[in-house]
Amino acid sequence: MVALANVGNFVHISRVNAANTELESVQKANQAYAIENKNIFATSSAELDNKDYLSKPLKGTYEFDSLTGFITGTPISGYDGVTWNASLSRFD
């Protein structure tokens, strides 16, 4: 008997992991931004993209609270089939 993996599930899990990795990177970039800007956080990922805080262009779009640096609203992941889980502040 040969077991075949569910390729669709594997692809989805890979996209979710990529989206959450990007999310962590953009949050850390926003912390670095705040350190260099007298504790004022960026309000969007576009502000970080225009500087040298990220190692590569983002696939997603993110908005932040300028006082706390936390994600606000609903981020767009840029990865097909990935949705935002607001209660856990991550992509699923």
C-alpha positions, 0 to 999 in steps of 0.5 A: 500500500502506498500513501499519497500526501494531500498536496493541496494541504501541503501547499496551503500549509507552506503558504500560511508559514510563509505569510506568518514568517513575513508577518514576524519580519515586518513586525521586527522591522517596525520595532527597528524603525521605532528605535531609530525614530524616537519610539514612533512606529511606522503606520504602514508596511509601505513606510518600511519598504521605502527604507532599509528595514526589510531584506526583500519586498513584501508580498503583503500589506500591513498597517500598524498602530503608531503608538504600540506598533501592533497590527491594526485592521486586517492585513493582506497576506499576498499569498493565495488562500491565506486568511487573517485570524484576528483573534490569534493575530496570525494567518491561517 
